[in-house]
Amino acid sequence: MQRSGLLFRLLQCCLTSSLGGNNKVGLKSIDHSYGSGAHIYRTLPLGFHHHPPASLLVSHRVPRSNRSAGRKTGESRESSRAEEMASVEPSVIDPTLRDQLDIVIPTIRNLDFLEMWRPFFENYHLIIVQDGDPSKTINVPEGFDYELYNRNDINRILGPKASCISFKDSACRCFGYMVSKKKYIYTIDDDCFVAKDPSGKDINALEQHIKNLLTPSTPFFFNTLYDPYRDGADFVRGYPFSMREGAPTAVSHGLWLNIPDYDAPTQLVKPAERNKRYVDAVMTIPKGTLFPMCGMNLGFNRVLIGPAMYFGLMGDGQPIGRYDDMWAGWCIKVICDHLGLGVKTGLPYIWHSKASNPFVNLKKEYKGIFWQEEIIPFFQQVVLPKEAVTVEQCYLELSKQVKEKLSTIDPYFTKLSDAMVTWIEAWGELNAPDSHAADYKPSKVGTRTAKQ
């Protein structure tokens, strides 16, 4: 009935328009359930122009229990509808997210690469996570607002729970996600530079990630023009109108030019291969589809998916490496699918400048190359209970299933499962309303005023 009613209203609106009627006639609001909640869709004016304005909004979730409250109290249909409309009014925000986004950088070296990023990064706060020897001095160019945490800081802040943070591996970056207090995170590796688009213009990767995160995703029905919210694109004929409001975007996965993100065997077979293809597209990864997430050019909504952005146990003392970002990607995708959130991939590109040693990589990846043939089917078959309605609840449930079903592969997965629980506990402690932020001071800080 709902679908036929919608089609009737579409026809009615089109007829009204063609006959010169009031072009402000709209579609009746409908609600459509996804995941653990429901979206309320705003009235669409004729022409069904769905693109968000510059001060963008993301569709708001409304608990199921509230959707029929008006009917229960006997309110009129129009009054109830007006309240629904009011509940989805746009929230005006700074499109640059200047005060709502942290840039997280894991490193073992001086951060001279930031000079190239200065035009794009200098107005943002940086969280630098120093890996390896904490006594080594990391030089950061003047003029940046930053905090630098080393291993001593991690041990001091987390105490025994510091065991969940990897050492001598870029997976340590997730500590920066934990100590951040911002809504959004952008993380980049220190061997990544500003790329150029086909016209020769510098690509502002951060700006594109922000656009991706602030516009909805379309995980439930694939749009053959890819991202319908980009300028010059739209929903194609046949795309259900009930799904055109989309879903909140949790993750923006960017790509790279020059050195491709290959595994060691592919590196060995194609040592000179470089990625020169610039594909001007952003797309939503469909629900039920996994992907290999790369952490060197990644943006995400920390509020929506932050507690699941754990990069696992890698590096020193662990039997596996270079699977940190992919592990996190498999976890977040399963959870996003369950909660009705979207994951985008495509633009923006960065320039990946440094090829890692394939022989060293092979030692790190060797077990993972075999294990992933069982890990991926596990994630493809994971079912989270409907009672899991928060990211934390989903992640703890996932940790249980990891222990139950992957520990037969190797005892490492028992250890990893325990670390997943420790991570959630540490996240909760550092992000509790009564947490003592003063106790979480980094070893080194810098301010924008330092630049002369």
C-alpha positions as CSV (number, residue, x, y, z in Angstrom):
1,M,0.0,0.0,0.0
2,Q,2.8,2.4,0.9
3,R,4.5,1.8,-2.5
4,S,1.4,2.2,-4.5
5,G,0.4,5.3,-2.6
6,L,3.8,6.8,-3.3
7,L,3.5,6.1,-7.0
8,F,0.1,7.6,-7.0
9,R,1.4,10.8,-5.5
10,L,4.3,10.9,-8.0
11,L,1.8,10.7,-10.8
12,Q,-0.4,13.3,-9.2
13,C,2.5,15.7,-8.7
14,C,3.6,15.2,-12.3
15,L,0.1,15.9,-13.6
16,T,-0.2,18.9,-11.4
17,S,3.0,20.3,-12.8
18,S,2.1,19.6,-16.4
19,L,-1.2,21.4,-15.9
20,G,0.4,24.5,-14.5
21,G,-0.5,23.7,-10.9
22,N,1.3,24.7,-7.7
23,N,4.8,23.5,-8.1
24,K,5.2,23.3,-4.3
25,V,3.0,20.3,-4.0
26,G,5.1,17.6,-2.4
27,L,5.3,13.9,-1.7
28,K,3.9,12.5,1.5
29,S,6.6,11.8,4.0
30,I,7.4,8.1,4.2
31,D,9.5,6.1,6.6
32,H,11.6,3.2,5.4
33,S,13.4,0.9,7.9
34,Y,17.1,0.2,7.5
35,G,19.2,-1.7,10.0
36,S,18.4,-0.9,13.6
37,G,16.5,2.3,13.1
38,A,14.4,4.2,10.6
39,H,14.8,7.3,8.4
40,I,12.1,9.8,8.0
41,Y,12.2,11.3,4.5
42,R,11.3,14.9,3.9
43,T,8.6,16.0,1.5
44,L,10.2,16.1,-2.0
45,P,9.2,19.1,-4.1
46,L,8.4,18.6,-7.8
47,G,11.5,17.7,-9.7
48,F,12.7,15.7,-6.7
49,H,15.8,17.8,-6.2
50,H,17.6,15.9,-3.5
51,H,21.0,17.4,-3.4
52,P,22.1,18.9,-0.1
53,P,22.9,22.5,0.2
54,A,26.3,23.8,1.0
55,S,25.6,23.7,4.7
56,L,24.9,20.0,4.3
57,L,22.8,17.8,6.5
58,V,22.8,14.0,6.9
59,S,19.5,12.2,7.3
60,H,18.6,11.9,11.0
61,R,17.6,8.7,12.6
62,V,14.3,8.5,14.5
63,P,13.6,5.6,16.9
64,R,10.9,3.3,15.8
65,S,9.0,3.9,19.0
66,N,8.5,7.5,18.1
67,R,7.2,7.0,14.6
68,S,3.6,6.4,15.5
69,A,3.4,8.5,18.6
70,G,1.1,11.0,16.8
71,R,-1.4,8.4,15.8
72,K,-1.5,7.0,19.4
73,T,-2.3,10.4,20.9
74,G,-5.0,11.1,18.3
75,E,-3.2,14.0,16.7
76,S,-4.3,15.0,13.2
77,R,-2.4,13.6,10.2
78,E,-1.3,17.1,9.2
79,S,0.0,17.9,12.7
80,S,1.9,14.7,12.9
81,R,3.3,15.3,9.5
82,A,4.4,18.8,10.4
83,E,6.3,17.4,13.4
84,E,8.0,14.8,11.3
85,M,9.1,17.6,8.9
86,A,10.4,19.7,11.8
87,S,12.4,16.7,13.1
88,V,14.6,16.6,9.9
89,E,15.4,20.3,9.6
90,P,19.0,20.7,8.4
91,S,21.8,21.4,10.9
92,V,24.0,24.3,9.6
93,I,27.7,23.3,9.9
94,D,31.0,24.7,8.7
95,P,31.6,22.9,5.4
96,T,35.4,22.8,6.2
97,L,34.8,21.1,9.6
98,R,37.8,23.1,10.8
99,D,36.9,22.6,14.5
100,Q,35.3,19.2,14.1
101,L,38.1,17.2,12.5
102,D,41.5,15.8,13.6
103,I,44.2,14.6,11.2
104,V,46.0,11.5,12.6
105,I,49.5,10.6,11.3
106,P,51.5,7.6,12.4
107,T,55.3,8.1,11.9
108,I,58.8,7.0,12.8
109,R,60.5,10.0,11.0
110,N,60.6,13.7,10.7
111,L,57.4,15.1,9.2
112,D,58.9,17.3,6.4
113,F,56.1,16.0,4.1
114,L,53.7,18.3,5.9
115,E,55.2,21.3,4.1
116,M,53.6,20.1,0.9
117,W,50.3,19.7,2.7
118,R,50.5,23.1,4.5
119,P,47.9,24.9,2.4
120,F,45.4,22.1,3.2
121,F,46.3,21.1,6.7
122,E,47.5,24.2,8.5
123,N,44.1,25.2,9.9
124,Y,43.4,21.7,11.4
125,H,44.6,20.0,14.5
126,L,47.1,17.1,14.0
127,I,47.5,14.1,16.3
128,I,50.9,12.5,15.6
129,V,51.5,9.0,16.9
130,Q,55.2,8.2,17.1
131,D,56.0,4.6,16.6
132,G,59.2,2.8,17.7
133,D,61.8,4.3,20.0
134,P,60.1,7.0,22.1
135,S,63.5,8.7,22.8
136,K,63.9,9.6,19.2
137,T,63.0,13.2,18.4
138,I,60.4,13.8,15.7
139,N,60.7,17.2,14.0
140,V,57.4,18.8,13.0
141,P,57.5,21.9,10.8
142,E,56.6,25.1,12.6
143,G,53.1,26.6,12.3
144,F,51.1,23.4,12.8
145,D,48.7,22.9,15.7
146,Y,49.5,19.3,16.9
147,E,49.9,16.8,19.7
148,L,52.6,14.1,19.5
149,Y,52.2,10.9,21.5
150,N,54.9,8.3,21.8
151,R,55.0,4.8,23.3
152,N,55.7,6.2,26.8
153,D,52.6,8.3,26.5
154,I,50.5,5.4,25.4
155,N,51.6,3.3,28.3
156,R,51.1,6.1,30.7
157,I,47.6,7.0,29.5
158,L,46.3,3.4,29.0
159,G,48.2,1.5,31.6
160,P,47.8,-2.2,31.2
161,K,45.3,-1.7,28.4
162,A,48.2,-0.3,26.3
163,S,48.7,-3.9,25.3
164,C,46.0,-3.5,22.7
165,I,48.0,-0.8,20.8
166,S,50.4,-2.3,18.2
167,F,54.1,-1.5,18.5
168,K,56.5,-1.1,15.5
169,D,53.6,-1.0,13.1
170,S,51.5,1.8,11.6
171,A,48.5,0.2,13.3
172,C,49.5,2.4,16.3
173,R,47.6,5.1,14.5
174,C,44.3,4.0,16.1
175,F,45.5,5.4,19.4
176,G,45.1,8.8,17.8
177,Y,41.4,7.9,17.0
178,M,40.9,7.0,20.7
179,V,42.4,10.3,22.2
180,S,40.7,12.5,19.6
181,K,37.7,14.5,20.8
182,K,36.5,15.5,17.3
183,K,33.6,14.1,15.3
184,Y,35.7,13.4,12.2
185,I,39.1,11.8,11.5
186,Y,41.3,11.9,8.5
187,T,44.4,9.7,8.6
188,I,47.3,9.8,6.2
189,D,50.8,8.2,5.9
190,D,54.0,10.2,6.0
191,D,55.0,9.0,2.5
192,C,51.9,10.4,0.9
193,F,52.0,13.7,-1.0
194,V,49.6,16.0,-2.8
195,A,48.5,14.5,-6.1
196,K,47.4,16.4,-9.2
197,D,44.2,15.8,-11.1
198,P,44.3,15.4,-14.9
199,S,44.2,19.2,-15.4
200,G,47.3,19.6,-13.3
201,K,45.6,21.1,-10.3
202,D,46.6,20.1,-6.8
203,I,44.0,17.8,-5.2
204,N,42.7,18.9,-1.8
205,A,42.2,15.3,-0.5
206,L,40.8,16.5,2.8
207,E,38.2,18.7,1.2
208,Q,37.0,15.7,-0.9
209,H,36.8,13.4,2.1
210,I,34.7,15.9,3.9
211,K,32.3,16.1,0.9
212,N,32.1,12.3,0.9
213,L,31.4,12.2,4.6
214,L,28.8,14.9,4.7
215,T,26.7,13.6,1.8
216,P,24.7,10.4,2.2
217,S,25.6,7.0,0.9
218,T,23.5,4.5,-1.1
219,P,24.4,1.0,0.2
220,F,21.0,-0.6,-0.3
221,F,20.5,0.0,-4.1
222,F,23.3,0.6,-6.6
223,N,23.2,3.8,-8.6
224,T,24.8,3.2,-12.0
225,L,25.9,6.9,-12.1
226,Y,27.8,6.2,-8.9
227,D,27.5,9.0,-6.3
228,P,24.2,10.7,-7.1
229,Y,25.0,13.6,-4.7
230,R,27.9,14.9,-6.7
231,D,27.4,17.9,-9.0
232,G,26.3,16.8,-12.4
233,A,25.0,13.5,-11.3
234,D,21.6,12.2,-10.0
235,F,19.7,9.0,-9.4
236,V,19.0,7.1,-12.6
237,R,15.6,6.0,-13.8
238,G,14.4,3.1,-11.8
239,Y,16.1,4.0,-8.6
240,P,13.5,3.7,-5.8
241,F,12.3,7.1,-4.5
242,S,12.0,5.6,-1.1
243,M,15.7,5.2,-1.0
244,R,16.9,8.5,-2.4
245,E,17.5,10.1,1.0
246,G,20.3,7.6,1.4
247,A,22.1,6.5,4.6
248,P,24.6,8.4,6.8
249,T,28.2,8.0,5.6
250,A,30.5,6.5,8.1
251,V,33.7,6.0,6.1
252,S,35.4,7.7,3.1
253,H,38.1,5.5,1.6
254,G,40.5,7.4,-0.7
255,L,42.8,6.0,-3.4
256,W,46.4,6.7,-4.5
257,L,48.4,7.4,-7.6
258,N,52.0,6.2,-8.3
259,I,52.9,3.4,-5.9
260,P,49.9,1.0,-5.8
261,D,48.9,-0.7,-2.5
262,Y,49.8,-4.2,-3.6
263,D,50.6,-7.3,-1.5
264,A,54.1,-8.7,-1.5
265,P,53.6,-11.4,-4.1
266,T,52.1,-8.8,-6.6
267,Q,54.9,-6.4,-5.8
268,L,57.5,-9.1,-6.6
269,V,55.8,-9.9,-9.9
270,K,55.2,-6.2,-10.9
271,P,58.1,-4.2,-9.3
272,A,57.9,-1.3,-11.7
273,E,54.2,-1.0,-12.0
274,R,52.7,2.4,-11.2
275,N,49.1,3.5,-10.9
276,K,48.5,6.3,-13.5
277,R,44.8,5.9,-13.8
278,Y,42.7,8.7,-12.4
279,V,39.1,7.7,-12.1
280,D,36.8,10.6,-11.4
281,A,34.3,8.7,-9.3
282,V,33.0,8.1,-5.8
283,M,30.8,5.1,-5.1
284,T,29.1,3.4,-2.2
285,I,30.2,-0.1,-1.5
286,P,27.0,-2.1,-1.5
287,K,25.6,-3.7,1.6
288,G,26.9,-7.3,2.0
289,T,30.1,-6.6,0.1
290,L,33.5,-6.6,1.8
291,F,36.5,-4.6,0.6
292,P,40.2,-4.3,1.4
293,M,40.5,-1.0,3.3
294,C,43.8,0.9,3.0
295,G,44.6,3.2,6.0
296,M,46.9,5.7,4.3
297,N,44.2,8.0,2.8
298,L,41.1,7.5,5.0
299,G,38.4,9.6,6.5
300,F,35.6,8.6,8.8
301,N,32.9,9.8,11.2
302,R,34.3,9.0,14.6
303,V,30.9,9.3,16.2
304,L,29.2,6.9,13.9
305,I,32.0,4.2,13.6
306,G,35.0,5.2,15.7
307,P,34.9,2.4,18.3
308,A,35.2,-0.2,15.5
309,M,38.2,1.5,13.9
310,Y,40.6,-0.7,15.7
311,F,43.6,-1.7,13.6
312,G,44.3,-4.9,15.5
313,L,47.5,-6.5,16.9
314,M,50.3,-6.2,14.4
315,G,54.0,-5.7,14.3
316,D,56.4,-6.4,17.2
317,G,55.7,-9.7,18.9
318,Q,52.8,-10.6,16.5
319,P,52.8,-13.3,13.8
320,I,51.3,-11.0,11.2
321,G,51.7,-7.5,9.8
322,R,50.2,-5.3,7.0
323,Y,46.7,-6.5,7.7
324,D,45.9,-3.8,10.3
325,D,43.8,-1.6,8.0
326,M,42.2,-4.5,6.2
327,W,41.1,-6.1,9.5
328,A,39.6,-2.8,10.6
329,G,37.9,-2.6,7.2
330,W,36.3,-6.0,7.4
331,C,35.0,-5.2,10.9
332,I,33.6,-1.8,10.1
333,K,31.9,-3.0,7.0
334,V,30.0,-5.7,8.8
335,I,29.0,-3.3,11.5
336,C,28.0,-0.5,9.0
337,D,25.8,-3.0,7.1
338,H,24.2,-4.0,10.4
339,L,23.5,-0.5,11.5
340,G,22.5,0.9,8.2
341,L,25.6,3.1,7.6
342,G,27.4,3.7,4.3
343,V,31.0,3.3,3.2
344,K,32.3,5.2,0.1
345,T,35.4,4.6,-2.0
346,G,37.0,6.4,-4.9
347,L,38.1,10.1,-4.8
348,P,40.2,11.6,-3.4
349,Y,43.6,10.5,-4.7
350,I,47.0,11.2,-3.0
351,W,50.5,10.6,-4.4
352,H,52.0,7.5,-2.7
353,S,55.7,8.2,-3.1
354,K,57.6,5.3,-1.4
355,A,57.5,1.6,-2.3
356,S,58.0,-0.6,0.7
357,N,60.4,-3.6,0.5
358,P,58.5,-6.6,-1.0
359,F,60.8,-9.1,0.8
360,V,60.2,-7.5,4.2
361,N,56.5,-7.3,3.3
362,L,56.4,-11.0,2.4
363,K,57.7,-11.9,5.9
364,K,54.9,-9.8,7.5
365,E,52.1,-11.0,5.2
366,Y,53.1,-14.6,4.8
367,K,50.6,-16.1,7.3
368,G,47.9,-13.6,6.4
369,I,48.0,-14.6,2.8
370,F,46.8,-18.0,3.8
371,W,44.6,-17.0,6.7
372,Q,42.6,-14.5,4.7
373,E,41.1,-17.3,2.7
374,E,39.3,-18.3,5.9
375,I,39.0,-14.9,7.5
376,I,37.0,-13.4,4.6
377,P,34.4,-16.2,4.5
378,F,34.0,-15.7,8.2
379,F,33.2,-12.0,7.8
380,Q,30.9,-12.8,4.8
381,Q,28.8,-15.1,7.1
382,V,28.8,-13.0,10.3
383,V,25.4,-12.2,11.6
384,L,25.1,-9.7,14.4
385,P,22.1,-9.9,16.7
386,K,19.3,-7.3,16.4
387,E,19.9,-6.5,20.1
388,A,23.3,-5.0,19.1
389,V,22.3,-1.4,18.4
390,T,25.5,0.5,19.1
391,V,29.0,0.2,17.6
392,E,30.4,-1.0,20.9
393,Q,27.8,-3.7,21.2
394,C,28.4,-4.8,17.7
395,Y,32.2,-4.9,18.2
396,L,32.0,-6.9,21.4
397,E,29.7,-9.4,19.7
398,L,32.1,-9.6,16.8
399,S,35.0,-10.2,19.2
400,K,33.1,-13.2,20.6
401,Q,32.6,-14.7,17.1
402,V,36.3,-14.1,16.2
403,K,37.3,-16.2,19.3
404,E,34.8,-18.9,18.6
405,K,35.3,-19.3,14.9
406,L,38.8,-18.1,14.0
407,S,40.8,-19.4,17.0
408,T,40.9,-22.8,15.3
409,I,43.1,-21.2,12.6
410,D,45.8,-20.0,15.0
411,P,46.0,-19.1,18.7
412,Y,46.7,-15.5,17.6
413,F,43.0,-15.0,17.0
414,T,42.2,-15.7,20.7
415,K,44.7,-13.0,21.6
416,L,43.3,-10.7,19.0
417,S,39.7,-11.2,20.3
418,D,40.8,-10.3,23.8
419,A,42.6,-7.2,22.4
420,M,39.3,-6.2,20.7
421,V,37.6,-6.2,24.1
422,T,40.4,-4.3,25.7
423,W,40.2,-1.7,23.0
424,I,36.5,-1.1,23.6
425,E,37.1,-0.8,27.3
426,A,39.9,1.7,26.8
427,W,37.8,3.6,24.3
428,G,35.0,3.8,26.9
429,E,37.4,5.1,29.6
430,L,39.0,7.8,27.5
431,N,35.8,9.0,26.0
432,A,33.6,8.9,29.2
433,P,32.0,12.2,30.1
434,D,33.9,12.3,33.4
435,S,37.3,11.3,31.9
436,H,40.2,13.4,33.1
437,A,41.5,14.9,29.9
438,A,44.3,16.6,31.7
439,D,45.9,13.2,32.4
440,Y,46.1,12.5,28.7
441,K,48.7,15.1,27.8
442,P,51.1,14.3,25.0
443,S,54.9,14.5,25.1
444,K,55.0,17.3,22.6
445,V,52.7,20.0,21.3
446,G,52.8,22.7,18.7
447,T,50.6,25.6,17.8
448,R,49.9,27.6,14.7
449,T,51.3,30.7,16.4
450,A,54.7,29.1,16.4
451,K,55.2,30.0,12.8
452,Q,57.0,33.3,12.3
